[in-house]
């Protein structure tokens, strides 16, 4: 249970406060309601670029890391297709240093040509190393546009292509920042041994004068229903063949989400999962295999991926996956099997509440979804799921016409 208080500043900034007296460390988590889905198709990779630019100096503070390290703090960030998240952890007596740093980069970045060029080079190098020059690195650059025709989930967070970052101008960068990185588009969650009234006063001191920014309507194109199976085969210099299969599913707030999440665990979570037991242990067709759902805010994906054992025909391996799915679509799973995966979800959930960082991130994320209190009540939705629900969900979503399959084949370089 995460007890919290909520406060909203006049400029629209939402603040969530959680008191945790068990730790002398305080977390300041800032989640911005902007991700790769908010980019233009001809200018992708901007949200990820800003993850880097936000550490390159702000309007009044030329260097972000040094002042934080001087007071014993640490920081990091991540970007997804849905959100951009920054967090700071530091000793509780130095919380105001963290608020000073975070508020200044919300006010405005430095926007120096030097910072843009440095971070542009970092992102381009990351694109090359992680996505173009690493085995299996371009899988999502291939799979996303295969699965999505119109929705901006069709490009990865890193972007569609390097050229979009190479040609990004200072005007492009500034426009993206002042549209999305504003108080009314952000949520700050602070967790640790804090005093509520004092912390609110400090937040108002450092954030209260930042302009709210202009409201805008997010009008993302809807992905049409997939009505026929899609297939792509590529050859790469990789050690062994791989299969990736993706099905369209619901958005994160749809009631179906909880059964889908449990279904992914039944099929692919750990060595006791069905795919592992059948396709690796019993039939020896794969060397590794898993299933997961993307947890996207917009209608997302259910994915099965696996490395095929050498000498195994790809069609044979693919059919073996489909046979496992047919079994779960035609037969009710045992109550004990369902209970086991529910217990894993609950234990993971409880374990995640053991530090202030996870709690701050959790309430901030759920507040962005709809309501921070979902962090405390969501487990109840998992408990309600029955074997009948699992079978129904499998038959609703895991159908051939809703599936896109990528055969990623080994072709050693000469």
Secondary structure, 3 states (H helix, E strand, C coil): CCCCEEEECCCCCEEEEEECCCCCEEEEEEEECCCHHHCECCECCHHHHHHHHCCCCECCCCCCHHHHHHCCCEEEEEECCCCEEEEEEEEHHHHHHHHHHHHHHHHCECCCHHHHHHHHHHHHHHHHHHHHCCCCCCHHHHHHHHHCCCCHHHCCCCCCCHHHHHCCCHHHHHHHHHHHCCHHHEEEEEEECCCHHHHHHHHHHHHCCCCCCCCCCCCCCCCCCCCCCEEEEEEECCCCCEEEEEEECCCCCCCHHHHHHHHHHHHHCCCCCHHHHHHHHHCCCEEEEEEEECCCCCCCEEEEEEEECCCCCHHHHHHHHHHHHHHHHHCCCCHHHHHHHHHHHHHHHHHCCCCHHHHHHHHHHHHHHCCCCHHHHHHHHHHHCCHHHHHHHHHHHCCHHHEEEEEEEECCCC
